[in-house]
Structures are given as C-alpha cells and as structure tokens.
Amino acid sequence: MDKVLLAHGGGGSKSAELTRRVFQRFLHDPLLLEMDDAARLPGQVFSTDSFVVKPLFFPGGDIGRLAVCGTVNDLAVMGAEPLYLSIAFIIEEGFSVMQLEKILASIARACRESGARIVCADTKVVERGKADGIFINTSGIGRPLFKKPVQPSRVRPGDVILVNGPLGLHGVSVLTARGEFGLKGKIKSDVAPLWGLIKKCRSLDIPFMRDPTRGGLAQTLNELAQGKKFGVRILESELPIPRKVAAVCDLLGFDPLHVANEGKVVMVVARRDAAKALKMMRSHLLGKDARVIGEITSENPGRVTMATRTGSERIVMAPVGEILPRIC
C-alpha cells in the first residue's frame, strides 16, 4: 500500500486493511484494538468521529445534524446514554456565515433531541480551497445503562437479528442531492439520534448493537461474523428496502445492503427477549417499522448468508471499496 485512496474511507474491507496494516502498527492500545464504535472506560463510554459529507445540506439533514447524531448513536449502540459532546470545526476561508449559522442551529436542535450537551469546542480556519467548505469533528461521553453489557462476545447461535426500519435512505439521499448521474427526486435521509429508541430495550438481553453507517448492513454483519464460530443468516423477504432506494441501486449497480444509514440500529437479541424488543421498538416513532431480519446460526461460521426469495442461499460480502464517497 503506497497511497491512501478514497476507498480506504468507505468503511468496508479497504478501511479495515488501512486500519490493520498501517494504524494498528503504531496505535495498539487494548481498548482501541477492540474496534467497537466506542471505548468502554470505567463507568463511561467514549467515542469520536469526523464528518466530511458532500453536499453539506441534503433532504432530511445537514452536516451539523449528522455530526451530533453520528456520535450520540455510536454511544447509544454501546448501551450508553449520551451525556457530553465536544465539537471542532475546520472552516474554509470565504465560507458563508449564513450557512454556518444554519448548521449551528441544526446542531442545537439535534442536541435537544438527543439530550446530549456540547461542553467544549474549537474552531480553525484554513485557506480557500483547503477544506471544501467545512469539516466537523465530534467526540462524546456516555453512561452505560443497559442491565447486561452490550458485548459481541456474548452473541450465541439462536439469537435474533432486528432492525428498526427502512435501509439505505441516507446514502441515497446524499447521492441524489448531488445531482449526479441525472438522478432527481428527494429521498429523505433517516439521520436521527437513536438513544430514545434504544433505551426502551435497556432491560433486555442484547449482546450486540450497531448503527450500520458506512458500508451499510452488509459491513455491520460481516464485522460481527468475522473470525467467529457462528454464522449470520438474514432473510431477503424481510429486509426493509424502500422501492425508491432499490430503484436507484438497480440503476447504478449498487447493493442496497452496502448503502449507508444514519438513523438505524441493528440489534442482536437473545431469542427469549426478541418479541419484547420488537414491541418496545415499535412503540417509538423511530422503530414503528422494526422487524426481525435474521438470526445467528451455528452454520457457516464466520460468514453472512442470505436466504433469497427464490429459495437459494448466497453469501453477503462486505463492500470492497467506496461506492459513495463523502457520505458522512
């Protein structure tokens, strides 16, 4: 590997390669090597993320809302209540103050929705043409509240896989907002803070949660299965892929399971608690379309497979490169 490519930022196998072959040679703290969405510290959970989305504004959200939701959701899927955020801005010289104010107003609204407080911040300005408008970094601290720890090591065959609603909305929303490929229409992004939904299930046995952002559902499930003694099996007939998302993916040759989401949570729930989890999720606005999409199996260890509508079974691969750069 001689140069960093856009594909290395896509959240798929290329990202994993860059992490393994470069970053982990120098940064190898045991907590970091767990490769979770956040680090489990004594009595708290800590996460960080950066946002470089293009365009800055898209149907359903903008870079400011995305920055808050992305970090509070990384805390939430660890079973932690989001409490405090830091935020840092890298702003390009000449950026519109009116647009900056719009982004800040969106950040404030997202914080009110999530319950998290921004308690420290930083701003840097770089020369014109060096930052593509604005980049944002956020870090967050949360308090673990789940009765049982959310830890992938507790996943077992027989556990049930749930998702809280339609897949692929964020990636397709940002793509169509760019006006590329002659695509028109306004598919609304699902970007939203998830703690209000997730906390309803805090008394249940949920060994694994993730928000399937870059790399989509396929990447999330492959990360779960990789190197494990169990397999993951999903049902094509139960996957909540909206028609508009499917149509765009068919047109461009994308797999909807590789497309980013920003308001979705994938839960692996102990079978005895699956019905309760589904009911609890459906009682919240962000989970009204929740459904069971698969299960953990003792077959095909280390792999993700999908039972198709035609009765066959195929392997679900993680995305190799970056199908939609600058998506979050």
N, C-alpha and C positions, 0 to 999 in steps of 0.2 A: 504494500500500500504506500504510494508515493504522495498522493494528494487527497484532500478531503473533497468529496463530491456532494451534490445536493442529496443524492440517495442515502448518504450517511446520516441525514437528519430526518429521515422518514419514519423512524420508529420500528422498522422491520428488521430483517436479517442483516442488512448493511449497517444499521445503527448498532446492532449487537456486536458485529465484527469490529467496528471502531472502538466500542467500549472495551471489548475483551483484549484486542491486540495493542491498543495504544493507552487509553486512560487507565486501565487496571494495572498496567505495568508500573505506574507511578502513584496512583491513588488506590490504596488497598486496605483501608480501614474495614474491620469486620462488619460494621453496620452498613457501610456503603456497598460491600460485596453481596449483601442480601438482595440487592436490586429490586427492592419494593418501591411503591410510589412515594413512600416517606420513611424516615428513620424512626425506629422505636427507641426513645430515650426514657430514662427513669421518670415515670409519671406523666410523660408527654410524648407527642409525635411531632416531627419537624420535617418540612418539605420545602422545595424551591423549584421554580420554573421560569422560563423566559418565553416571550411571545413576540412573533415577527410576522403576523398574519398579513396577507395581501389579498384584497383591499382592507383598509383599516375599518371600514364600515360595510356591513353586509346585512341582508334581511334577518332580523331576529337578534342582532347584536353588533358588537364592535370590539376592537382590541382591548378596551378597558373592561368591559363585562367579561370577556374571555379571560383576562389576566386574573381577575378575582375568582371566577368560577373554577378555572383550571386548578388553582392552588387549594381552595377550600374543598374541592372534590377529591384531590389527592389525599387530604387529611381524612375526609369522611369515609372513603373506602378502606381506610385502616381502622375503622370503628371509632374515630375520634371526632369530638365536637370542635369545629374550627373556632379559635378564640382570637388570635392576633396575627396580623399580616404586616410585613414590610413591603414597600414598593419603590422601585427605582426606574427612572425614565432616561433613555438616551434619545435626545431630540435633535433632529436635523435643523441647522440654520435655515431660517425662512419658513419654518412650519407655521401654519395658521393658528393664531391664538384662539380663534373661534372654534376650530376643530379640537384644539387641546381642551378647551372648556367643555365641549360636548363629551369628550372621552372621560374627563374627570367627573362630570355629572353621572355618567353611566357607571363609573367605578363606585361612586357613593351609593347609587341605587342597589347595585349588586351586593355591597357590604350590608346594607339594611336587610336585604332578603336573606342573606346567609347568616347574619348575626355576628360576623367577624368584624374586628376593629383594625383599621390601619393605624399603627402606633409609631412607625418610623418610615422615613422616605428619603430619597436622594434624586437629584436631577443633574444630568450632564448634557451639554450641547456640543455637537460636532459640526465640522464644516459641511457646507452644502454638498449634497451628493454622497454623503458617507453613512447615512442611516435610513434611507428610504422612508423619511417622514418621522417615524417614532418607533422605538422598541421599548418593551416593558419587561422588567423582572419583578417577580413577587416571591416572597418566602412566607411560610406560615407555621404557626404553632397551634396544636390542638391537644385536647384532653381525652384520653381513651375512656369510653363509657360503655362499651359492649360487655355483657356478662361473661362471655367466653372470648378469648383472644382471636382476632382475625389473622390467622396464620396459615399459609398454604400447606405447611407440613401436616396439618390436621385433615386435609382432604382425603376422603376414602371412597372406594367403589360403592355405588349405591346413592351417593349424594346427588342432588338435583340441581340443574342449572336454570336460573331465571334471568330475565332481562326486563327492564321497566317500560319499554316502549319501542317505537319505530327506530330503525337503524339507518345510518348514512346521511341524515339530514344536514349535519354541519358541513361535512366535506362537499356535498353537492351544492349547498347554499353558497359557500365561498367561491366554488368554481363558477357557478352561473353568474355571480356578482361581478366576476372579472370580465364577463362579456366575451370570453374566448370560445373558439370552436363554433361560433354562430349561435350559441345557446341563449335562449331567452326564458323569461319566467322568474318568479320569485319564490323559491323554495326556502322556507324559514328555518334557520338554524335552531337546534334544540338547546343551545347553550343556557345552562341554568345551574344554580347551586343545589346540591343533592342532599345536604345533611337533613333537611326537614323530612324527606322521604326515608332516608336510611335509618334515622334514629328510631323510627317506629318499630324496627326489627331488632333493637339492641338486646332484647331478652332472649333471642333465638340462637340456635347453634349454626353460625355462619362462618365457616373456616376460611372463606376466600371472597373478596370483592375487588373489582377493578372498574375504573371508568375507561371504556375502550376508545381512546382518543386516536393518536397517530397509529396507523396500522390496523385500526378497526377491531371488530370482534375476532377476526382470524388471528391477529397478532396476540391479543389478550389470551385466547385459549391455548395457543401454541406455547406461550411463555409459561402457562400453568402446567402443561403436559410435559414440557421438555425435561428429559432425564428422569422422569418419574416412573414408578412401577404400575401406574394406572393409565388408562386412556380417556379421552373426552369424545363423547358422541353427541352430535346435535341433529335435529330433525329439520330438514328443509321446509317441510309443510308448516312448521311452527315459527319460522323466522319472520319477524315483523318488518319486512322491507316494503316501504311505500311504493306505489306504482310509479310515481314521478322519479324516485331515486333509481328504481330498476330500469326505467326507460333511458335515463342519462347514462347509466352504467353500460347498458346494452349498446348504446350508440357509440360510446368511446372505448368499449372493450375492457371496462373495469369490473372487478369483482366487488359487489356491494359489501362483502364481508371485510374488505380491505379499506373501506372508506371511514374517515374519522367521525366520531361522535363527541359531543361536549355536554350532554345532559343525560347520559345513560350510565347505568350501573349494571354490571354482570355479577350476579350472586351465585355462589355455590352453597347450597343449604342442605343440612342433614335431612334425609328423607322424612323423618318424623315431624319436622318443622316446615316442610315445603308448603303445605296447604295454608298454614298460618302466615307464612311470609308472603304468599301470593295475595291473601286477603288484606294484609296490612299495607302492602304496596299499592293495591288498587284503591285503598281508602284515601290516598293522597293524589293531588292533581297530576303530579309528575309520574305517577305509577298507575294511572287508570287503565292503561293498555298493557300492563305487565302480563307476562306469560312464561310458562315453562318451555324451554327450547332444547333441553337435552339432559344428559346425566353423565356422571363419572362411571367408568366401567373397568373391569379387570382385563378386558380385551384390548389389543393394540396398544400396549404400554408405550408411553412417550409420544403418542400420535393423537391428532384430532381428526375424526372422521365424521362424515355427514350421510345420514340416510336420505336419499333423494326421493322425490315424488314418484319416480318411475320404479322404485323398489330396489335400486342398486345402492352401493355404498362407495363413497370416494373419500380420498384424503383431502383435508383442508390445509393448505400450505400457508405459512406466514408470507406477507409481501416481501419481495426481494429488494426492490428499490423504492423510490419516491414517486408515487403516481400523481400526487397533488402537492407540490412544494409550497411552502409558506402558508400552511393551513391553520397553524396555531402558534 
